[in-house]
Amino acid sequence: MLKFVKYHMASITDIEIFPIISFVIFFLFFLGVLMLVFRSDKKLMSKMEQMPLEDSILANRENNEENI
C-alpha cells in the first residue's frame, strides 16, 4: 500500500510545496490563537472560568429544593 501511494505522490509535479503550505497554515493559526489568548480581557476570562462552578452550585440548590 505504501509503495502504491509513494509512487503516485512522486508522479505529481511540485508536490513538495504542499507540506510547506500545510506548515505555514498551521503556524499562522497557532500564532493567531496565541495572540487571541494573550490579548483577551482578563476579567472576562476570570468570569468564564468560574461559570462551570456556578452552574454546578445552582444545579445542587435546585436538586436540594426538589428533595425537600
Backbone as numpy.savetxt, mean C-alpha at the origin, in Angstrom:
# Nx Ny Nz CAx CAy CAz Cx Cy Cz
9.53 -25.36 -19.45 8.71 -24.16 -19.45 9.58 -22.91 -19.45
10.62 -22.89 -18.62 11.48 -21.72 -18.54 12.21 -21.48 -19.86
12.63 -22.55 -20.52 13.31 -22.39 -21.81 12.35 -21.80 -22.84
11.10 -22.21 -22.78 10.10 -21.68 -23.70 9.92 -20.18 -23.51
9.77 -19.75 -22.27 9.59 -18.33 -21.97 10.86 -17.55 -22.30
11.99 -18.11 -21.93 13.27 -17.44 -22.17 13.51 -17.24 -23.66
13.17 -18.22 -24.47 13.36 -18.12 -25.91 12.49 -17.01 -26.50
11.23 -16.97 -26.10 10.33 -15.96 -26.65 10.66 -14.56 -26.14
11.13 -14.44 -24.92 11.53 -13.13 -24.42 12.77 -12.63 -25.15
13.67 -13.53 -25.48 14.89 -13.13 -26.17 14.60 -12.70 -27.61
13.52 -13.20 -28.17 13.20 -12.85 -29.55 12.51 -11.48 -29.66
12.06 -10.90 -28.54 11.41 -9.58 -28.57 12.49 -8.51 -28.58
12.37 -7.59 -29.51 13.38 -6.53 -29.60 13.16 -5.50 -28.50
14.25 -4.97 -27.99 14.25 -3.94 -26.94 13.51 -4.36 -25.67
13.54 -5.64 -25.32 12.87 -6.12 -24.12 13.58 -5.68 -22.85
14.85 -5.35 -22.94 15.61 -5.00 -21.73 15.18 -3.69 -21.10
14.36 -2.89 -21.78 13.90 -1.63 -21.23 12.76 -1.83 -20.23
12.01 -2.92 -20.33 10.85 -3.14 -19.47 11.19 -3.27 -17.98
12.24 -3.99 -17.60 12.58 -4.01 -16.17 12.99 -2.63 -15.64
13.63 -1.85 -16.48 14.03 -0.51 -16.06 12.80 0.37 -15.86
11.86 0.29 -16.79 10.63 1.06 -16.67 9.85 0.62 -15.42
9.78 -0.66 -15.17 9.08 -1.17 -13.98 9.73 -0.65 -12.70
11.04 -0.64 -12.66 11.74 -0.15 -11.48 11.50 1.34 -11.28
11.53 2.10 -12.35 11.30 3.55 -12.24 9.89 3.83 -11.74
8.90 3.12 -12.26 7.52 3.30 -11.80 7.40 2.96 -10.33
7.97 1.83 -9.90 7.93 1.45 -8.49 8.62 2.48 -7.62
9.79 2.95 -8.04 10.55 3.91 -7.25 9.80 5.23 -7.11
9.19 5.72 -8.20 8.43 6.96 -8.14 7.20 6.82 -7.24
6.53 5.67 -7.32 5.39 5.42 -6.44 5.83 5.38 -4.98
6.94 4.71 -4.70 7.47 4.64 -3.34 7.82 6.03 -2.83
8.47 6.84 -3.63 8.80 8.20 -3.21 7.54 9.04 -2.99
6.54 8.86 -3.83 5.27 9.58 -3.65 4.59 9.23 -2.34
4.54 7.96 -2.02 3.93 7.53 -0.77 4.75 8.03 0.41
6.06 7.99 0.30 6.93 8.48 1.37 6.71 9.98 1.61
6.61 10.75 0.52 6.35 12.18 0.67 4.98 12.44 1.28
3.99 11.66 0.89 2.65 11.80 1.44 2.65 11.55 2.94
3.38 10.55 3.38 3.43 10.22 4.81 4.12 11.33 5.60
5.25 11.82 5.09 5.99 12.84 5.84 5.32 14.20 5.82
4.53 14.49 4.80 3.88 15.79 4.71 2.47 15.79 5.26
1.99 14.65 5.75 0.63 14.55 6.25 0.49 15.30 7.59
-0.74 15.66 7.90 -1.04 16.39 9.12 -0.92 15.45 10.32
-0.10 15.84 11.28 0.15 14.98 12.44 -1.09 14.84 13.32
-1.89 15.91 13.43 -3.12 15.83 14.23 -4.11 14.84 13.61
-4.21 14.87 12.29 -5.10 13.95 11.60 -4.63 12.51 11.80
-3.34 12.27 11.71 -2.81 10.92 11.90 -3.06 10.43 13.33
-2.92 11.32 14.29 -3.18 10.95 15.68 -4.65 10.59 15.87
-5.54 11.37 15.26 -6.97 11.08 15.35 -7.30 9.76 14.66
-6.70 9.52 13.49 -6.97 8.29 12.74 -6.47 7.06 13.49
-5.34 7.17 14.19 -4.82 5.99 14.88 -5.65 5.64 16.11
-6.42 6.60 16.63 -7.28 6.34 17.78 -8.66 5.81 17.39
-9.03 5.93 16.13 -10.36 5.53 15.69 -10.70 4.06 15.95
-9.81 3.10 15.69 -10.18 1.70 15.97 -10.45 1.46 17.45
-9.72 2.14 18.30 -9.93 1.97 19.74 -11.27 2.55 20.16
-11.63 3.70 19.60 -12.90 4.32 19.93 -14.06 3.46 19.46
-13.93 2.85 18.30 -14.99 1.97 17.78 -15.19 0.77 18.69
-14.11 0.20 19.18 -14.26 -0.97 20.05 -14.86 -0.59 21.39
-14.55 0.59 21.89 -15.14 1.05 23.16 -16.63 1.26 22.97
-17.04 1.89 21.87 -18.46 2.10 21.61 -19.20 0.78 21.42
-18.58 -0.16 20.74 -19.21 -1.47 20.53 -19.38 -2.20 21.86
-18.39 -2.11 22.75 -18.51 -2.74 24.06 -19.61 -2.10 24.89
-19.74 -0.79 24.82 -20.82 -0.11 25.56 -22.18 -0.55 25.05
-22.33 -0.63 23.74 -23.62 -1.05 23.17 -23.95 -2.48 23.58
-22.97 -3.36 23.58 -23.20 -4.75 23.99 -23.58 -4.83 25.45
-22.93 -4.03 26.30 -23.25 -4.03 27.73 -24.65 -3.49 27.98
-25.05 -2.47 27.23 -26.40 -1.90 27.41 -27.46 -2.89 26.97
-27.20 -3.67 25.94 -28.17 -4.67 25.47 -28.32 -5.81 26.47
-27.26 -6.15 27.17 -27.29 -7.25 28.11 -27.98 -6.88 29.42
-28.10 -5.60 29.67 -28.71 -5.17 30.95 -30.21 -5.28 30.91
